[in-house]
Amino acid sequence: VFARMTVADNLRAGALGARGGRKETGAALARVHELFPVLADRAHQRAGLLSGGEQQMLAMGRALMAGPRLLLLDEPSLGLAPLMAARIAETVQEINAGGTSVMLVEQNAAI
């Protein structure tokens, strides 16, 4: 996460180099906001001011902006409150159900 950049700028950075044009980028942004509504609410806030869980959501959202076929996640629940970790786990399952393969490394067996 680029702490000094806004949430919106972080997400735009994730789309750099992605295939497709503005239409595809707009669709990717809509999907990220669907998965992580808090990112839409905080679009103009600096990323460094987000909570740990929100920063994790932003990092995942930024990765999704490029439209990957495979998402690599290394301990996405590390240091998060149990409720936030559960929310991240649900979102990872939703991403996978949407057709993106997910490789997950996680010590938390509940995830």
C-alpha positions as CSV (number, residue, x, y, z in Angstrom):
1,V,0.0,0.0,0.0
2,F,1.3,3.4,-0.9
3,A,0.6,5.2,2.4
4,R,0.8,8.8,1.1
5,M,-1.5,8.1,-1.9
6,T,-5.2,8.1,-1.7
7,V,-7.2,4.9,-1.8
8,A,-8.4,5.9,-5.3
9,D,-4.8,6.5,-6.5
10,N,-3.7,3.2,-5.1
11,L,-6.4,1.4,-7.0
12,R,-5.5,3.3,-10.2
13,A,-1.9,2.2,-9.7
14,G,-3.1,-1.4,-9.7
15,A,-4.6,-0.9,-13.1
16,L,-1.4,0.4,-14.7
17,G,-0.2,-2.1,-17.3
18,A,-3.5,-4.0,-17.3
19,R,-4.9,-5.2,-20.5
20,G,-8.0,-3.4,-21.8
21,G,-9.1,0.2,-21.7
22,R,-11.2,2.5,-19.6
23,K,-14.2,0.3,-19.8
24,E,-12.3,-2.7,-18.4
25,T,-10.7,-0.5,-15.7
26,G,-14.1,0.9,-14.8
27,A,-15.5,-2.6,-14.5
28,A,-12.6,-3.7,-12.4
29,L,-13.0,-0.7,-10.1
30,A,-16.8,-1.5,-9.7
31,R,-15.9,-5.1,-8.8
32,V,-13.4,-4.0,-6.2
33,H,-15.9,-1.6,-4.7
34,E,-18.5,-4.4,-4.6
35,L,-16.1,-6.7,-2.8
36,F,-14.8,-3.9,-0.5
37,P,-17.4,-1.2,-0.1
38,V,-15.3,0.6,2.5
39,L,-12.8,1.5,-0.2
40,A,-15.4,3.4,-2.1
41,D,-16.4,5.2,1.1
42,R,-12.7,6.2,1.7
43,A,-11.6,6.8,-1.9
44,H,-10.2,10.3,-1.1
45,Q,-8.5,9.3,2.2
46,R,-4.8,8.6,2.3
47,A,-4.1,4.9,2.5
48,G,-1.8,5.3,5.5
49,L,-4.7,6.4,7.6
50,L,-6.7,3.1,7.0
51,S,-6.9,0.4,9.6
52,G,-4.8,-2.7,9.1
53,G,-7.8,-4.7,7.8
54,E,-8.7,-1.9,5.4
55,Q,-5.1,-1.7,4.2
56,Q,-5.3,-5.4,3.5
57,M,-8.5,-4.9,1.5
58,L,-6.8,-2.1,-0.4
59,A,-3.8,-4.3,-1.2
60,M,-6.1,-7.1,-2.5
61,G,-8.2,-4.6,-4.4
62,R,-5.2,-3.1,-6.0
63,A,-4.0,-6.5,-7.2
64,L,-7.5,-7.3,-8.6
65,M,-7.5,-4.1,-10.6
66,A,-5.1,-5.8,-13.1
67,G,-7.6,-8.6,-13.7
68,P,-5.3,-11.4,-12.7
69,R,-6.2,-15.0,-13.4
70,L,-4.2,-16.0,-10.2
71,L,-4.1,-14.1,-7.0
72,L,-1.2,-14.9,-4.6
73,L,-2.0,-14.1,-0.9
74,D,0.6,-14.5,1.9
75,E,-1.1,-14.5,5.3
76,P,-3.9,-12.0,4.5
77,S,-5.3,-12.3,8.1
78,L,-2.0,-11.7,9.9
79,G,-2.5,-9.2,12.7
80,L,-6.2,-8.7,12.0
81,A,-9.0,-8.9,14.5
82,P,-10.9,-12.2,14.2
83,L,-14.0,-10.5,12.7
84,M,-11.9,-8.7,10.1
85,A,-10.0,-11.9,9.4
86,A,-13.3,-13.7,8.8
87,R,-14.4,-10.9,6.4
88,I,-11.1,-11.3,4.4
89,A,-11.6,-15.1,4.3
90,E,-15.2,-14.6,2.9
91,T,-14.0,-12.2,0.3
92,V,-11.2,-14.5,-0.8
93,Q,-13.8,-17.2,-1.3
94,E,-16.0,-14.8,-3.3
95,I,-13.0,-13.8,-5.5
96,N,-12.3,-17.5,-6.2
97,A,-16.0,-18.2,-6.9
98,G,-15.8,-15.4,-9.4
99,G,-13.3,-17.2,-11.5
100,T,-9.9,-16.0,-10.1
101,S,-7.6,-18.8,-8.9
102,V,-6.2,-18.1,-5.4
103,M,-3.0,-19.4,-3.9
104,L,-3.2,-18.8,-0.2
105,V,-0.5,-19.2,2.4
106,E,-2.0,-18.9,5.9
107,Q,-1.1,-20.1,9.4
108,N,-4.6,-19.4,10.7
109,A,-6.4,-22.8,10.1
110,A,-9.8,-21.1,10.5
111,I,-9.2,-19.2,7.2
